[in-house]
Amino acid sequence: MRLLTIVDEYSRECLDIRVARAIRADDVLASLTDLFVRHEPPDHLRSDNGPEFTAQAVRRWLDRLGVKTLFIEPGSPWENGYCESFNGKLQDELLKREIFFSLAEAKVLVEQWRREYNTIRPHSGCGYRPPAPEAIRPSPWFLNRAAGLPPAQRTETKAVLP
């Protein structure tokens, strides 16, 4: 089983984890295409020197989009510290604790873990908050309704949850 993990270095959010028997350039292109449609293409894409990233098709596609590549030096995982740290957590918190009986089961469990990682699990680098807390933070409308306030007394301030 192979995993392609894509992590935003700035927010520390895991944007995608692709689970497959093998990861090829086409898989990288599919994942990046989905992400670039949902978000805009980044200025730079940092990765290792695996054949799925160094493939001519991937490099040409990124070049056409104006995305610069930052390949880490072989044998220098510290140059991709955020992703390496993420991969270590994924390994310790999920992969070493589970036995996957099928690829489909692995995909479901990995996606559940990714969502928990992004929306619930606190991160020291984010002030002990999840990288995507807006996904679990209730809206001011919901808080006002839940408090039973009449419309005239409802506020539009953002809720800050511990």
Steps between C-alpha positions, in 0.01 A plus 500: 500500500631846405385837627540837333468768768454867415544749784471879493820628662339825609178375664628145575174368359515164326335574168494146364618146561480271200508129587589252227704190425740722304529877453581615149532837331134478390396464866703807594341695216149389602554603864659833411232577242225448759686719750579774250131517404388525864784736596711705267834359383785580741813693408721204594456127545755327724549126459753223510670372187272200450432400140132595535604864565794527262308356205508723193118512483476638854783750451356629170152532651628693802711720274196586283315605818794709621560283809868478587635171632720472807650153510672406824850358483504118504553374856403838652150455646549806727461716189135390493448515875127568515414209274747267672354594839150440365601162356646401838175586676299311238728202549486508883133587544345286228715279282686321781174443690278361226484186293344573164322207341436678171602810312144634533517467879834679505357788293207544740711487817769729360239756396337485845838560661577787259174674588563457872856629454374811324195585708538356851858411587693791658834597344781668692601694188149648480476610864353162600206542264414287196613639163144521365291588808237682294376158398387432858440853630127575519382811320389811695148436366499154659636629833238776515219258418631247752512772768133578429565868431228693318607639162550854634758383758693264277858595427709429197829451685708196429508228761835410649509147626771371734 
